[in-house]
Amino acid sequence: MKRWRGAERTPSGWGRSVVTIGMYDGVHRGHQYLLQAAVRRAHAAGLSSVAVTFDPHPSEVVRPGSHPPILTSVNRKAELLAGLGLDALCVIPFTAEFSRLQPDEFVHSALVANLHAAAVVVGENFRFGHKAQGTVDVLRELGERFGFQTETVRIQRADDVPLSSTYVRACVAAGDMPAAAAALGREHRVEGIVVRGDRRGRELGYPTANVEAPLHTAIPADGVYAGRLIRDGKPLLAAISVGTNPTFSGEQRRVEAFVLDFSDDIYGEHVAVEFLLRLRGMERFDRVQDLITAMEGDVARTRAVLTEPLEADSE
């Protein structure tokens, strides 16, 4: 998949294309349905399919301090879009100046001038332009002016709940990883660099990879999870702790993964952690031995999660 940052950096000679536009944070099942509609339309017309997204999140520019937890980095988003068959990804830097574009200016800048949209595929609730003045009806009118067709896709629902990034974020924040996975179509993933921590896990017999995620990453609720650490594309079974380590009066919230049956030094590596099931909440133990006993149980349950379904923590 081709990828570039800024519509003005569209490859020279780029022909007409089918464009879909949105944040697509999480690339959840609702997004997938919409994106696949764009891919099908492009294939039917013999055109390239292009996804347009924004970085940073528009809310942080329009309302500083309101940045939502991010489900997928730009790189992860690109990987997922490529897997759905998109031909290209155009990332538009979302600036204060860009946020002030009127709907017609927005459409000309983002869809027409460089991407030469022949068709634009969006969700039925798509809004755009300064103060979100642009609606789907406005987009259709502008399409008639600029020479592209507009296709809208209905919001997808699961168990009468709209599939949205907001819903997935709520599931992650609550530690309900099965619900998040059902909406995403895969396990929720947190990526980052393995950094040195307090090395206390090594002293306890459970050395952990301390994964430092980028700012605004959607981190699950504090607790212990069964999951996987992904290294060089290879999944490794892991018991994952999220929290401040209250037994030792920790203050910094961390994501730490104890990788089962593994002893390699991975400091400095970029890895991903996938969360399958919350085993228990974060607890403070009066004795270190009680913590070690709990960790032994966490590891045993983590092994079992892959072979038999377990009840999620009820907190």
N, C-alpha and C positions, 0 to 999 in steps of 0.2 A: 504494500500500500504506500502510495506517495503521501508525503506530509510536509507542510510548510506553515510558517508562522507569519500572519499578516496577509490579507487578501491581495495586497499589491505585489506579493512575492509568488503569486500563482505562476506556474511555469509558462514561459512564452509559447505562444501558439496553442494555448489551451482552448479546445473547442467547446461547443455547447454541452451542458451537463444537467443531470438531475441532482438537485441540491436539497439536503435536509438540514435543518438548523435548530440548535438547542444546546443546553448545557450537557445533557446526557450523563449526568453524574450517576455512577453506579452501573450504567448500561443494563438496567434491570429488564425484566421480561416485557414490560410495557414499552420501553425504549426499543427492545429487540423487534417487537412486532412492527413498529413504525419504521425502523431502519430497514427491515427486510422488505417492506412495501416500497421504499425508495430504491433498493437494489433491483427488485423485480421490474419496476417501471423503467429504470435505466437499461436493463438488459433487453426489455421489449423494444425500446427505442434505439438500441445500439449506441447508447451514450455512456459516459463515465458517471459514476455515482460519487458524490462528494458530501461529506458531513462537515458542517461548520459549527464550531464551538468556541467558547470564550475562556480566557485566562487573564487575570484572576476571576473569581466568581463575581458576577455583576453586583450582588448585594453588598459586597465589601466596598465597592466604589461608590455606589449610590447612597448607602447607609453605613459608613465606616464603623467597624466594631460589630457588625451583624453577620460576619462570615459564617455560613453553616458548616458543620462537620463534612469533610469531603470523603466520599466513598471510593473514588478512583482518581489516581493521579492522571495527569495528561498522558504519560507514557502507557499506563495500564489501559486507559481509555482507548488509545490508538491500537493497542494489541487486541482488545475486544472487538473494536469496530472492524479491524482487518479480518478477524475470525467470522464476522457476519457477511463478509463479501464486499465491503465498501472499497472503492478504488482509491479514495484520497481523503485526507483530513486537513482542513484549513483551520488553524487556531488563530482567532482574532484577539489581539490584546485589548482587553476591555478597559478603557480609560475614561476619565471624566468627560473629555471632549467627545468620545464616541457615544457616551450615555446621553448626550444632549442632541443627537441627531434626530430630526423629525422622521416619521415613518418612511416618507419617500426617499429621504437622504440615506436612511438606514438600508433600505432595499437596494438602492443603486450602488452603495458602497460595498455591502456584504454579499449581494447575490448577482448583480448584473454586470458591473463594470469589469470585473476580472474573471468571474466564474461563468459568465454567459449562461445563466440559468434558462433552461428550456422548460423545466418543471420544478416546483418547490413542494416538498412533502413535509407537512408539519402536523403536530397534534391539534386536536380541536380547540384546545385552550391556549394556543400560542399567542403571545403578546410581544410587541417589539416597539422600538423607537422611544423617544423621550417620554418619561413617565408612563411607559407601556401604553401609549395612545393607540398603537397599531393593533388591530384585531384580525382575525381570519378574513372577515369581509373586506377590510381595508387591503389586506394582502391580495385578495382576488382582484380588486379594482386596480391596484398597482401592477398586477400581472398583465392585465389588459393593456396598460400603458407601456410597460416595458417588454412585453412579448413573451411571457411565460405563463404556464398553467399552474393552478394551485390545487393540490390534493390534501385533504385533511383525513386524519386517522383518529378513530374514537379512542378515548382513554380506556385501557384494559383494566379489568377488575378480577380479583380473586376472592372468593367467599364474600362477595359484595363490598370488598374494600378496594378502592382505586389503587392501582400499582403506581407508586410515585417514589421519587427520591426521598421526600419527606417521610413517607411511611417506612421506608427501609432504614433511614436514620433513626427513627423511633424504635424500631426493632433492635438495632445495634445498641443504642443507648440503654435499652432495658436488658441487654444480654440474651435476648431471645434469638439465638443464632439459627435454629431451624426455620423460624418464620422469615428471617432475613434471607436465608438461602432459598426458600420457596419463592420469594419475590424476585430475587436476583437471578435464579436459575443456576446458582453455584454458591460456594461458601464465600462469606465476606473475607476480604483480604486486607491486611495492613502491611505496608512495605517500609523498609528503612535500612539504615546501616547498623551493623552490629558494633556496639561501642563497649568500652570497659565500664563495668559498674563497680559495686562494692566487693565483688568476688566472694560474697557471703555464701552463695549457693555452692560454690566449690568446696568451701569449708564444711558444709553440711552433707556433702556427698552428692549434690545435685547441681552441677555447674550449668548455668543458664546463659543463653544468648540474649543480651540486652539490646532490643531492637529500637533504635531511635527513629521514630516516624516524623515526617515533615509536619510543620505547624498546620493546624486545622484538620488533621486526619481524624476520621470517625473511628474512635477507639471504643470497644465494647465496655459495658459496665464492669466495675471492679469485681474480681472473682478469679476462679481457676477454671480453665477450659481444656477440653480435649480438642486437639487440632493437628495441624501440620506446619512444619517449617519448609518452605520451598527454597532450595538452593540449586542454582544452575538448572532450573526446570525440574529438579527431582524432588518429589514430596517425601518428607521424613516425619515420622510420627512424633508428636510433641505434646507435652503437658505445658500449658501456657498460663502464666500468672499476670493479671492486670491489676495494678494498684500501687499503694505506697509502702507495702511491707510493714504493716503496723506492729508486728511482733518486735521489730527492731526500731520502732518509732521513726520510720521513714517519712519523708515529706514530699519527695518527687514521685509523681505518678509514672509508672514504667510498664512496658510490655516485655516480659521475660519468658523465653521458651526453653524448657528442658527437653532436649532432643533425645529420644530413647535410642539406646544401642548405638551411640555416636560419640566420637572423641576428637574429631578434627578441630583445629584452631580456625575459627572463622571470623576473628576480629577484623573489622574494616571491610567486610564483604557486604554487598547489597543482597538482602534476602526478603522473603515475604512470609507472613504468618497467616494461616487460614484457621478460622474458628468454627468448629463443628457443634460443640455442645458445652453449655455452662455446667460444670460439675458441682460447684458450690460457691458461696459468696466469699469475700475476703474476710479472714478472721485474724484476731489477735490472740496468740497463745501465750500463756504465762510461763511455760517451760519450752526450751528449744527442742527437747525430745518430743514433745507433743506436736510441734510443727513438723519434725522429721517423720513422725508416724502418719500425719495427715498427707504429707507429700508422697509417702509410699502408697497410700490409698489412691491419690490422684493419678499416679503412674499406672497402677493396676486398672483403674477405671478407664484411663485413656486407651490402654491396650484393648479393653473389652468393647469400647465404642465402635471399633471397626468390625467387630464380629457379631454383635447383638445390640439392638436398640436399648437405650437407657432412658430413664425418666430425667428430665431436665430439673435443675434446681428450682424450687417452688417459691423462692423469695421474690 
